[in-house]
Amino acid sequence: MPAFAGSEAEPPLADSYYALLRRRGGGNDEAGAYATSTAPSDNVPVAECELPMIDVGCLTSDDGCSSEAERAACTAAIARAAEEWGFFQVRNHGVSQALLDAMRREQARLFRLPFEAKATAGLLNDSYRWGTPTATSPQQLSWSEAFHVPLAGVSGSDAGGTCNFGELTTLRDVTREVAGAMSKLAGTLARVLAEAVLGRGRPASGERFPEGCDETTCFLRLNRYPPCPISADAFGLVPHTDSDFLTVLCQDQQVGGLQLMKGGRWVAVKPIPGALIVNIGDLFQAWSNNRYKSVEHKVMTNAKTERYSVAYFLCPSYDSPIGTCEEPSLYRTFTFGEYRRKVQEDVKRTGKKTCCSLPPPRRTR
């Protein structure tokens, strides 16, 4: 087995990779081993794209100077991007660059902790995870580590209990501020997306959309993608869609890696300093009767450079019913908990979420 440069902070991703390779009879031959066992790219060149960029200052500003025409144009642009891409970028989003830079520094400090401390000390509500526990082949392995933190713990609410930040007190303060700012942005975007479907003044486009989403139900995920010397085709995060209403992402502004499916091909998302990425989740696709698209995406690794990102997931409570915006509905009503259980069953059975994880469409006749 080749030697990997690392430290006591690194999760044993290489060990996991080679164990999966041996299980499939691939031995320990690192030269082409990943390509022959997984071949995720099929040697097809990946073009770089720039996602639709939308100035949402008229939605996030508190100065009251935005006109109805500006707001309507912004709402239309957001809805169009959600329909055509499932992804878009926003600027003037209300999350300061200084705050995002502080979050990046705190993430670096957090992930430099020894692996054993991250894995066993119960930090951030015991939310540490690495690799892919359900993987049965190298192709299903995510070369990454993360803290998937419930916001109830971050906010300090009674429902979430006390979130253990250890001695990282500045991480606590910065995480709470980032979560608050991203939560406000996510709620604003979700409401205008609902308005675009229903029209202003309809009940579901009110202040409480989506129903059941608050600080006790949403998540903040702190990601780190270590350097991967095994293969340029290794996944930092395996192809997937998000199981929420929508996601707000601050991707690494120097190191690329995010790719999404567009027109039947993978395209790489160019990092834009100061912009945040927003993508539609499965629940919004179902609620919108497939008007908005939950698009498959993945993260590719870098052989020499680590990569960081922060993602906010707008999720309802597990008992929240997910209906659709209109009749006839393509989906039967289901709860978020029911959907999550189905996803977990699919992942356990096949190694990934399947296209059938959402409840089957209703018969039209």
Long-range contacts (C-beta under 8 A, 24 or more apart in sequence): 1-28, 2-30, 2-229, 4-229, 5-229, 8-114, 8-115, 8-116, 9-111, 9-112, 9-113, 9-114, 9-115, 9-118, 10-115, 10-226, 11-115, 11-118, 11-119, 11-130, 11-131, 11-145, 11-226, 12-115, 13-130, 13-131, 13-141, 13-143, 13-226, 13-228, 14-230, 16-131, 16-135, 16-141, 17-138, 17-141, 17-143, 17-230, 20-135, 20-136, 20-137, 20-138, 20-140, 20-141, 21-138, 23-136, 23-137, 24-137, 24-138, 26-138, 30-230, 33-138, 33-230, 33-231, 34-138, 34-230, 34-231, 34-233, 34-234, 35-231, 35-233, 37-137, 37-138, 37-139, 38-137, 38-138, 38-139, 38-233, 39-139, 39-233, 40-139, 40-233, 40-235, 40-239, 41-233, 41-266, 44-265, 44-266, 46-259, 46-265, 46-266, 46-267, 46-268, 47-265, 47-267, 47-268, 48-256, 48-267, 48-268, 48-269, 48-270, 49-262, 49-267, 49-268, 49-269, 49-270, 50-89, 50-270, 50-272, 51-81, 51-85, 51-87, 51-88, 51-89, 51-269, 51-277, 52-77, 52-80, 52-81, 52-84, 52-85, 52-87, 52-88, 52-89, 53-88, 53-89, 53-90, 53-91, 53-272, 53-275, 54-78, 54-81, 54-88, 54-89, 54-90, 54-91, 55-90, 55-91, 55-92, 56-90, 56-91, 56-92, 56-93, 56-185, 56-188, 56-189, 57-91, 57-92, 59-188, 59-189, 59-192, 60-92, 60-93, 60-94, 60-184, 60-185, 60-188, 61-92, 61-94, 74-192, 75-192, 75-195, 75-196, 76-196, 78-189, 78-192, 78-193, 78-196, 79-192, 79-193, 79-196, 79-197, 79-292, 82-193, 82-280, 82-284, 82-291, 82-292, 82-293, 83-291, 83-292, 83-293, 84-293, 85-260, 85-262, 85-293, 85-295, 86-260, 86-279, 86-280, 86-292, 86-293, 86-294, 86-295, 87-260, 87-269, 87-277, 87-278, 87-279, 87-280, 87-295, 87-297, 88-277, 88-278, 88-279, 89-272, 89-275, 89-276, 89-277, 89-278, 90-185, 90-189, 90-275, 90-276, 90-278, 91-274, 91-275, 91-276, 93-185, 93-276, 94-181, 94-184, 94-185, 95-178, 95-181, 95-182, 95-185, 95-250, 95-276, 96-181, 97-274, 99-174, 99-177, 99-178, 99-181, 100-178, 100-250, 100-310, 102-174, 103-174, 103-175, 103-178, 103-250, 103-310, 104-308, 106-168, 106-170, 106-171, 106-174, 106-175, 107-222, 107-224, 107-308, 107-310, 108-308, 109-168, 109-171, 110-147, 110-168, 110-171, 110-222, 111-145, 111-224, 111-308, 117-166, 118-145, 121-164, 121-166, 122-164, 123-147, 123-164, 123-165, 123-166, 123-168, 124-149, 124-153, 124-163, 124-164, 124-165, 124-222, 125-149, 125-150, 125-153, 125-160, 125-161, 125-163, 125-164, 126-164, 132-238, 134-347, 134-348, 134-351, 135-351, 136-351, 137-351, 139-235, 139-238, 140-238, 140-351, 140-352, 141-234, 141-235, 141-238, 142-235, 142-236, 142-237, 142-238, 143-225, 143-226, 143-228, 143-230, 143-234, 143-235, 143-236, 143-301, 144-223, 144-224, 144-225, 144-226, 144-236, 144-237, 144-299, 145-223, 145-224, 145-226, 146-221, 146-222, 146-223, 146-224, 147-221, 147-222, 148-219, 148-221, 149-175, 149-219, 149-220, 149-221, 149-222, 150-216, 150-218, 150-219, 151-179, 151-183, 151-215, 151-216, 151-217, 151-218, 151-219, 151-220, 152-215, 152-216, 152-217, 154-179, 154-220, 155-179, 155-180, 155-215, 157-215, 157-216, 159-216, 160-215, 160-216, 175-220, 175-222, 178-220, 178-310, 179-215, 179-220, 179-312, 182-220, 182-248, 182-310, 182-312, 183-215, 183-218, 183-312, 183-314, 185-248, 185-276, 186-218, 186-246, 186-248, 186-312, 186-314, 187-213, 187-314, 189-246, 189-248, 189-278, 190-245, 190-246, 190-284, 190-314, 193-246, 193-284, 193-288, 193-292, 194-325, 197-288, 197-291, 197-325, 197-326, 198-325, 204-325, 210-245, 210-283, 210-287, 210-314, 210-316, 210-320, 211-316, 211-320, 212-316, 212-317, 212-319, 212-320, 212-336, 213-245, 213-314, 213-315, 213-316, 213-317, 213-320, 216-317, 217-315, 217-316, 217-317, 217-320, 218-312, 218-313, 218-314, 218-315, 219-312, 219-313, 219-315, 220-310, 220-311, 220-312, 220-313, 221-310, 221-311, 221-312, 221-313, 222-308, 222-310, 223-308, 223-309, 223-310, 223-311, 224-306, 224-307, 224-308, 225-257, 225-299, 225-301, 225-302, 225-306, 225-307, 225-308, 225-309, 226-301, 226-306, 227-301, 227-302, 227-303, 227-304, 227-305, 227-306, 228-301, 228-302, 228-303, 229-303, 229-304, 232-300, 232-301, 232-303, 233-300, 234-300, 234-301, 235-298, 235-299, 235-300, 235-301, 236-298, 236-299, 236-300, 236-301, 236-307, 237-298, 237-299, 238-298, 238-352, 239-296, 239-297, 239-298, 239-352, 240-296, 240-297, 240-298, 240-352, 240-353, 241-281, 241-282, 241-294, 241-295, 241-296, 241-297, 241-353, 242-279, 242-280, 242-281, 242-282, 242-294, 242-313, 243-281, 243-282, 243-283, 243-315, 243-339, 243-340, 243-343, 243-353, 243-357, 244-281, 244-282, 244-283, 244-313, 244-314, 244-315, 245-281, 245-283, 245-284, 245-287, 245-314, 245-315, 245-316, 246-278, 246-279, 246-280, 246-281, 246-284, 246-314, 247-278, 247-279, 247-281, 247-311, 247-312, 247-313, 247-314, 248-276, 248-277, 248-278, 248-311, 248-312, 248-314, 249-276, 249-277, 249-278, 249-279, 249-309, 249-310, 249-311, 249-312, 250-276, 250-277, 250-309, 250-310, 250-311, 251-277, 251-309, 252-307, 252-308, 252-309, 255-302, 255-305, 255-306, 255-307, 257-299, 257-300, 257-301, 257-302, 257-307, 258-297, 258-298, 258-299, 258-309, 259-297, 259-298, 259-299, 259-300, 260-295, 260-296, 260-297, 260-298, 261-295, 261-296, 261-297, 262-295, 266-298, 268-300, 281-313, 281-314, 282-339, 282-357, 282-358, 283-316, 283-322, 283-336, 283-339, 285-358, 286-322, 286-324, 286-330, 286-331, 286-334, 286-358, 286-359, 287-322, 287-323, 287-324, 287-325, 288-324, 288-325, 289-324, 289-325, 289-326, 289-329, 289-330, 289-331, 290-330, 291-325, 328-362, 328-364, 329-362, 330-361, 330-362, 331-358, 331-359, 331-360, 331-361, 331-362, 332-359, 332-360, 332-362, 334-358, 334-359
